[in-house]
Amino acid sequence: MGNQENKTDKEQLELSALYKRAYNDAELVINQFPDIINQLERPKGEQSDYTKGFEDRINEHRKVQELMKDNPYQRMNQRYGISKENPEKPKDIGKDDRN
């Protein structure tokens, strides 16, 4: 009986590892290929921990994006080109735009 319990615990750890891997893979997609997020589809009948981890991270990203739509600071950042890479300097604007 103890051996069977150990197997179940080991299976749970493996499933958890799959979930974490998928969550991290989704993070990579969000950061490197954000344009393809809306094109992704789940294979029919797929219910693995990997799929759950991937979908959970994508859903979190979508919620954050929705919240940011209503954030005036975020709109200002997009308008004036303030980015994570260069938060101090806005993007260059033409002479006509400075008035």
N, C-alpha and C positions, 0 to 999 in steps of 0.2 A: 504494500500500500504506500509506503514512504517513497518508493522509487517512482510510482505513478505521480505523486504529488510533486516531486522534483521535476519531472518531465513537464507538467503543467506550468510550473514556475518558469522553467526555461523557455517554454513556448511563449509565455507572456512577455518575457524579456525580449525575445526575438521580434514579436509583434510591435513592441514599444520601439525597438530599434528601427523597424520599417517605417513607423509613423514619423519618427524624428528625421530619418533620411528624406522622406517625402516632403516634410515641412521645410527642410533646408533646400531641397531641390526647387521647391516652389519659390523660395526666397531668391534663389539664383535667377529664375525666370522673371520675377518681378523686377529685379535690379538690372538685368542685362537685356531682357526682351519684353518690356512692358506692353508693347503693341500686340503681342499674340495672346495675351491673357483671355480676351473675350472670344477668341477663336477655339480655345481648348474645349474638348468635350470628353465626358467620361464614357468609357466603353460600356455598352449595355450589360447590366447584371454584375458589374464590378463592385465588390463590397469589401475590398481588402483594407488593411490598416494603412498601406501606402497611399491608396486613393483618398482615404479619410484625412490623412495628414496633409496631403497636397491641397485638397479642397478647403480644409480649415485655414491654411495660410492664405490662399487666394481670397477666401471670404473675408478674412481680417483686413486684407489689403483694400478690398472694395469698400468696406465700412469706413476705413480711414479716408479714402478718396472722397466718399460722400460727405464726411464731416468737414474735409478741407474745402469743399465747394462753397460752404457757407462762411468760411473764415476770411475776413477782409485782409488780414496780413498775408495769407497765402496768395490771394488775388493780386496784391501789390507786388509780391515777389515775382509772380509770373509776368506781370506787366513791365516791370523795370529790370528784369533779368537777374535778380539777386538769387544766387544758388548756394547749395551746400559747399561746393568747391571754392567759391569766392564770395563769402557773405558780405564783405565790406564794400566791394566795388560793383556798382550796377553796370549793365552792358552799355556799350557805347551807343549814343543816339545821335542822329543827324542834326545839323544846325537848325533845320526847320522845326524839329521837335522840341527845341529848348525853350521856345517862347511860351 
